[in-house]
Amino acid sequence: MSGHHHHDDHDHDHEGSELSEVALRVRTLESLLTEKGYVDPAALDALVEVYETKIGPRNGARVVARAWTDPAYRDWLRRDATAAIADMGYSGMGGAHMVALENGPGVHNMVVCTLCSCYPWPVLGLPPVWYKSAPYRSRAVIDPRGVLAEFGVTLPPDTAIRVWDSTAEMRYLVIPERPEGTEGWDAERLAGLVTRDSMIGTSLALSPDAAR
Amino acid sequence: MSRPEAEALAALPEIPCGAEGPVFAEPWQAQAFALAVALQQRGVFTWNEWADRLGAEIRRAQAAGDPDRGDTYYHHWLKALEGVIVERGLFSAADLAERHDAWDRAARATPHGEPIVLGRDQG
């Protein structure tokens, strides 16, 4: 992350490197915390690797697809989403509870974090930029229908939209409605219809046609 | 929508729906993220405390004029991280400033393409 060549006030024979201000601040923290044994650089690298490559919305899609195909699992998800999701191997959010929000006829759920950007990392990975943006955080609560329209979703006027404000201790996963025309599909195939946004509630699961 | 927010709402910029990009836009964001996760795992703070602090940093930045469209998120994250580290007494603000300057000097004393290591400037 070295910077650009720099024509400033220092007088070395060679051009030195330059770290951006934020890079300097992060190096500062990492080096001090490592020296005092608060963090282990190898563990940090492993964390980054996991979040960049292993944890993402495919996890959540598998949870949703299982709920669509396995009524007992769906019940478990309703009763204790934290445990039901951990059963798929997705956990590790120090103390946070997961809650599954089921969409159904006449009910649509949508998730926001008005405070910052609390998000169900184990099932969705890290949040998209728009989820962290002030316009979404403020408008999702005030005007959910307008926000949905911006995402290209129009719901029947009599569908109730429930907006859920996440906290550090309570994180939500929307279970979108299973699309029509998917009778007989197995969980793996169904998971392909479950988009990240459909599990935040700013979209619906894909129709079999759209997925083709 | 008859509430007074409606007018304020109309003035809000659109949600950057399409903006996707990689999980982390730059390496420092990944490092800052991982540091917070690691400190939480060690019990330096809880996620609840973290959310409060991060939320406060975001509000402070907004008050200072940040349009806060999601792309400055990790700047807030880093600020919150520095704040909690100092507040919990892991290091003082002076410790951080001193180390920051040491890294800056080391970087400037390092030719392009070589790894930057602390103390480089003291050759």
Chai-1 contact restraints between the chains, C-beta under 6 A:
chainA,res_idxA,chainB,res_idxB,connection_type,confidence,min_distance_angstrom,max_distance_angstrom,comment,restraint_id
A,M1,B,P27,contact,1.0,0.0,6.0,A-B,restraint_1
A,S2,B,H112,contact,1.0,0.0,6.0,A-B,restraint_2
A,H14,B,P111,contact,1.0,0.0,6.0,A-B,restraint_3
A,G16,B,R108,contact,1.0,0.0,6.0,A-B,restraint_4
A,G16,B,A109,contact,1.0,0.0,6.0,A-B,restraint_5
A,S17,B,A107,contact,1.0,0.0,6.0,A-B,restraint_6
A,S17,B,T110,contact,1.0,0.0,6.0,A-B,restraint_7
A,S17,B,H112,contact,1.0,0.0,6.0,A-B,restraint_8
A,S17,B,I116,contact,1.0,0.0,6.0,A-B,restraint_9
A,E18,B,A107,contact,1.0,0.0,6.0,A-B,restraint_10
A,L19,B,A107,contact,1.0,0.0,6.0,A-B,restraint_11
A,V22,B,W28,contact,1.0,0.0,6.0,A-B,restraint_12
A,A23,B,W28,contact,1.0,0.0,6.0,A-B,restraint_13
A,L24,B,H100,contact,1.0,0.0,6.0,A-B,restraint_14
A,L24,B,W103,contact,1.0,0.0,6.0,A-B,restraint_15
A,L24,B,D104,contact,1.0,0.0,6.0,A-B,restraint_16
A,R25,B,L78,contact,1.0,0.0,6.0,A-B,restraint_17
A,V26,B,W28,contact,1.0,0.0,6.0,A-B,restraint_18
A,V26,B,Q31,contact,1.0,0.0,6.0,A-B,restraint_19
A,V26,B,A32,contact,1.0,0.0,6.0,A-B,restraint_20
A,R27,B,W103,contact,1.0,0.0,6.0,A-B,restraint_21
A,T28,B,L96,contact,1.0,0.0,6.0,A-B,restraint_22
A,T28,B,R99,contact,1.0,0.0,6.0,A-B,restraint_23
A,T28,B,H100,contact,1.0,0.0,6.0,A-B,restraint_24
A,T28,B,W103,contact,1.0,0.0,6.0,A-B,restraint_25
A,L29,B,L35,contact,1.0,0.0,6.0,A-B,restraint_26
A,L32,B,F91,contact,1.0,0.0,6.0,A-B,restraint_27
A,L32,B,R99,contact,1.0,0.0,6.0,A-B,restraint_28
A,V39,B,A38,contact,1.0,0.0,6.0,A-B,restraint_29
A,L44,B,A34,contact,1.0,0.0,6.0,A-B,restraint_30
A,L47,B,A34,contact,1.0,0.0,6.0,A-B,restraint_31
A,L47,B,V37,contact,1.0,0.0,6.0,A-B,restraint_32
A,V48,B,A30,contact,1.0,0.0,6.0,A-B,restraint_33
A,V48,B,A34,contact,1.0,0.0,6.0,A-B,restraint_34
A,E52,B,V23,contact,1.0,0.0,6.0,A-B,restraint_35
A,G94,B,Q40,contact,1.0,0.0,6.0,A-B,restraint_36
A,G94,B,W47,contact,1.0,0.0,6.0,A-B,restraint_37
A,L115,B,A51,contact,1.0,0.0,6.0,A-B,restraint_38
A,L115,B,G55,contact,1.0,0.0,6.0,A-B,restraint_39
A,C116,B,A51,contact,1.0,0.0,6.0,A-B,restraint_40
A,C116,B,L54,contact,1.0,0.0,6.0,A-B,restraint_41
A,C116,B,G55,contact,1.0,0.0,6.0,A-B,restraint_42
A,C116,B,I58,contact,1.0,0.0,6.0,A-B,restraint_43
A,C118,B,A51,contact,1.0,0.0,6.0,A-B,restraint_44
A,L126,B,V23,contact,1.0,0.0,6.0,A-B,restraint_45
A,V129,B,P16,contact,1.0,0.0,6.0,A-B,restraint_46
A,V129,B,A19,contact,1.0,0.0,6.0,A-B,restraint_47
A,V129,B,G70,contact,1.0,0.0,6.0,A-B,restraint_48
A,W130,B,I15,contact,1.0,0.0,6.0,A-B,restraint_49
A,W130,B,P16,contact,1.0,0.0,6.0,A-B,restraint_50
A,W130,B,C17,contact,1.0,0.0,6.0,A-B,restraint_51
A,W130,B,G70,contact,1.0,0.0,6.0,A-B,restraint_52
A,K132,B,G70,contact,1.0,0.0,6.0,A-B,restraint_53
A,K132,B,Y73,contact,1.0,0.0,6.0,A-B,restraint_54
A,S133,B,P16,contact,1.0,0.0,6.0,A-B,restraint_55
A,S133,B,R69,contact,1.0,0.0,6.0,A-B,restraint_56
A,S133,B,G70,contact,1.0,0.0,6.0,A-B,restraint_57
A,A134,B,D68,contact,1.0,0.0,6.0,A-B,restraint_58
A,P135,B,L12,contact,1.0,0.0,6.0,A-B,restraint_59
A,P135,B,P13,contact,1.0,0.0,6.0,A-B,restraint_60
A,P135,B,I15,contact,1.0,0.0,6.0,A-B,restraint_61
A,Y136,B,I15,contact,1.0,0.0,6.0,A-B,restraint_62
A,I142,B,E5,contact,1.0,0.0,6.0,A-B,restraint_63
A,I142,B,L9,contact,1.0,0.0,6.0,A-B,restraint_64
A,D143,B,L9,contact,1.0,0.0,6.0,A-B,restraint_65
A,E150,B,I15,contact,1.0,0.0,6.0,A-B,restraint_66
A,E150,B,C17,contact,1.0,0.0,6.0,A-B,restraint_67
A,F151,B,C17,contact,1.0,0.0,6.0,A-B,restraint_68
A,A168,B,W47,contact,1.0,0.0,6.0,A-B,restraint_69
A,A168,B,N48,contact,1.0,0.0,6.0,A-B,restraint_70
A,A168,B,A51,contact,1.0,0.0,6.0,A-B,restraint_71
A,E169,B,N48,contact,1.0,0.0,6.0,A-B,restraint_72
